Amino acid sequence: MVGVHVCSVPKSPEETKRCLLEYFRNSSIGLILITESLAKQVESTIIELSEAPVPVILLIPDRNGSTGTYEVVLKELIRRAVGIEINI
């Protein structure tokens, strides 16, 4: 990917959370890509951090395919934004 200058491969949920918080403090980062399998381990942290407009957190499938975690996170963000649960 062009422009990527920071990359991490966390080994635990705690390390994943630490990396996410570190990236959110870095004003030069505008996009965070995280696999769904890693995101599932720190789902509540991602939902909390996603309230900020930047950086954007984008969940992507890993080589094993989609786990559906993206839908869970997206539904929670929509519920928070509009105040009701919407099926997607």
C-alpha positions as protocol buffer text, in pm:
chain_id: "A"
residue {
  index: 1
  type: MET
  ca { x: 0 y: 0 z: 0 }
}
residue {
  index: 2
  type: VAL
  ca { x: 134 y: 336 z: -98 }
}
residue {
  index: 3
  type: GLY
  ca { x: 192 y: 573 z: 190 }
}
residue {
  index: 4
  type: VAL
  ca { x: 192 y: 316 z: 468 }
}
residue {
  index: 5
  type: HIS
  ca { x: 465 y: 406 z: 712 }
}
residue {
  index: 6
  type: VAL
  ca { x: 358 y: 227 z: 1030 }
}
residue {
  index: 7
  type: CYS
  ca { x: 277 y: -142 z: 1064 }
}
residue {
  index: 8
  type: SER
  ca { x: 221 y: -366 z: 1365 }
}
residue {
  index: 9
  type: VAL
  ca { x: 150 y: -734 z: 1418 }
}
residue {
  index: 10
  type: PRO
  ca { x: 17 y: -751 z: 1775 }
}
residue {
  index: 11
  type: LYS
  ca { x: 37 y: -1082 z: 1957 }
}
residue {
  index: 12
  type: SER
  ca { x: -235 y: -1025 z: 2219 }
}
residue {
  index: 13
  type: PRO
  ca { x: -555 y: -823 z: 2271 }
}
residue {
  index: 14
  type: GLU
  ca { x: -368 y: -595 z: 2513 }
}
residue {
  index: 15
  type: GLU
  ca { x: -101 y: -525 z: 2253 }
}
residue {
  index: 16
  type: THR
  ca { x: -369 y: -461 z: 1989 }
}
residue {
  index: 17
  type: LYS
  ca { x: -540 y: -209 z: 2217 }
}
residue {
  index: 18
  type: ARG
  ca { x: -206 y: -42 z: 2297 }
}
residue {
  index: 19
  type: CYS
  ca { x: -126 y: -9 z: 1926 }
}
residue {
  index: 20
  type: LEU
  ca { x: -469 y: 139 z: 1848 }
}
residue {
  index: 21
  type: LEU
  ca { x: -435 y: 398 z: 2125 }
}
residue {
  index: 22
  type: GLU
  ca { x: -83 y: 484 z: 2006 }
}
residue {
  index: 23
  type: TYR
  ca { x: -206 y: 535 z: 1649 }
}
residue {
  index: 24
  type: PHE
  ca { x: -492 y: 756 z: 1765 }
}
residue {
  index: 25
  type: ARG
  ca { x: -244 y: 984 z: 1940 }
}
residue {
  index: 26
  type: ASN
  ca { x: -38 y: 1019 z: 1620 }
}
residue {
  index: 27
  type: SER
  ca { x: -181 y: 1312 z: 1420 }
}
residue {
  index: 28
  type: SER
  ca { x: -7 y: 1195 z: 1101 }
}
residue {
  index: 29
  type: ILE
  ca { x: -220 y: 879 z: 1085 }
}
residue {
  index: 30
  type: GLY
  ca { x: -553 y: 917 z: 905 }
}
residue {
  index: 31
  type: LEU
  ca { x: -647 y: 554 z: 840 }
}
residue {
  index: 32
  type: ILE
  ca { x: -606 y: 240 z: 1048 }
}
residue {
  index: 33
  type: LEU
  ca { x: -654 y: -95 z: 878 }
}
residue {
  index: 34
  type: ILE
  ca { x: -720 y: -386 z: 1112 }
}
residue {
  index: 35
  type: THR
  ca { x: -824 y: -739 z: 1035 }
}
residue {
  index: 36
  type: GLU
  ca { x: -1164 y: -849 z: 1158 }
}
residue {
  index: 37
  type: SER
  ca { x: -1011 y: -1124 z: 1368 }
}
residue {
  index: 38
  type: LEU
  ca { x: -794 y: -873 z: 1558 }
}
residue {
  index: 39
  type: ALA
  ca { x: -1081 y: -625 z: 1581 }
}
residue {
  index: 40
  type: LYS
  ca { x: -1306 y: -887 z: 1741 }
}
residue {
  index: 41
  type: GLN
  ca { x: -1060 y: -911 z: 2031 }
}
residue {
  index: 42
  type: VAL
  ca { x: -1086 y: -537 z: 2105 }
}
residue {
  index: 43
  type: GLU
  ca { x: -1435 y: -463 z: 1976 }
}
residue {
  index: 44
  type: SER
  ca { x: -1532 y: -224 z: 2259 }
}
residue {
  index: 45
  type: THR
  ca { x: -1211 y: -21 z: 2215 }
}
residue {
  index: 46
  type: ILE
  ca { x: -1274 y: 14 z: 1841 }
}
residue {
  index: 47
  type: ILE
  ca { x: -1633 y: 127 z: 1899 }
}
residue {
  index: 48
  type: GLU
  ca { x: -1513 y: 383 z: 2154 }
}
residue {
  index: 49
  type: LEU
  ca { x: -1233 y: 515 z: 1932 }
}
residue {
  index: 50
  type: SER
  ca { x: -1458 y: 524 z: 1625 }
}
residue {
  index: 51
  type: GLU
  ca { x: -1647 y: 816 z: 1777 }
}
residue {
  index: 52
  type: ALA
  ca { x: -1359 y: 1040 z: 1667 }
}
residue {
  index: 53
  type: PRO
  ca { x: -1370 y: 1146 z: 1300 }
}
residue {
  index: 54
  type: VAL
  ca { x: -998 y: 1082 z: 1241 }
}
residue {
  index: 55
  type: PRO
  ca { x: -830 y: 845 z: 1210 }
}
residue {
  index: 56
  type: VAL
  ca { x: -1079 y: 618 z: 1040 }
}
residue {
  index: 57
  type: ILE
  ca { x: -1070 y: 253 z: 1144 }
}
residue {
  index: 58
  type: LEU
  ca { x: -1135 y: 16 z: 856 }
}
residue {
  index: 59
  type: LEU
  ca { x: -1195 y: -350 z: 932 }
}
residue {
  index: 60
  type: ILE
  ca { x: -1076 y: -585 z: 661 }
}
residue {
  index: 61
  type: PRO
  ca { x: -1100 y: -964 z: 628 }
}
residue {
  index: 62
  type: ASP
  ca { x: -784 y: -1167 z: 674 }
}
residue {
  index: 63
  type: ARG
  ca { x: -671 y: -1448 z: 446 }
}
residue {
  index: 64
  type: ASN
  ca { x: -938 y: -1676 z: 599 }
}
residue {
  index: 65
  type: GLY
  ca { x: -1224 y: -1450 z: 487 }
}
residue {
  index: 66
  type: SER
  ca { x: -1477 y: -1234 z: 665 }
}
residue {
  index: 67
  type: THR
  ca { x: -1587 y: -1310 z: 1021 }
}
residue {
  index: 68
  type: GLY
  ca { x: -1880 y: -1069 z: 1032 }
}
residue {
  index: 69
  type: THR
  ca { x: -1717 y: -852 z: 1299 }
}
residue {
  index: 70
  type: TYR
  ca { x: -1743 y: -550 z: 1070 }
}
residue {
  index: 71
  type: GLU
  ca { x: -2120 y: -578 z: 1076 }
}
residue {
  index: 72
  type: VAL
  ca { x: -2131 y: -594 z: 1456 }
}
residue {
  index: 73
  type: VAL
  ca { x: -1913 y: -284 z: 1493 }
}
residue {
  index: 74
  type: LEU
  ca { x: -2102 y: -94 z: 1222 }
}
residue {
  index: 75
  type: LYS
  ca { x: -2440 y: -176 z: 1380 }
}
residue {
  index: 76
  type: GLU
  ca { x: -2319 y: -45 z: 1717 }
}
residue {
  index: 77
  type: LEU
  ca { x: -2189 y: 278 z: 1562 }
}
residue {
  index: 78
  type: ILE
  ca { x: -2520 y: 331 z: 1379 }
}
residue {
  index: 79
  type: ARG
  ca { x: -2713 y: 260 z: 1700 }
}
residue {
  index: 80
  type: ARG
  ca { x: -2508 y: 521 z: 1883 }
}
residue {
  index: 81
  type: ALA
  ca { x: -2545 y: 777 z: 1604 }
}
residue {
  index: 82
  type: VAL
  ca { x: -2921 y: 751 z: 1551 }
}
residue {
  index: 83
  type: GLY
  ca { x: -3030 y: 615 z: 1889 }
}
residue {
  index: 84
  type: ILE
  ca { x: -3199 y: 301 z: 1758 }
}
residue {
  index: 85
  type: GLU
  ca { x: -3084 y: -35 z: 1630 }
}
residue {
  index: 86
  type: ILE
  ca { x: -3102 y: -75 z: 1254 }
}
residue {
  index: 87
  type: ASN
  ca { x: -3060 y: -409 z: 1082 }
}
residue {
  index: 88
  type: ILE
  ca { x: -2803 y: -399 z: 805 }
}
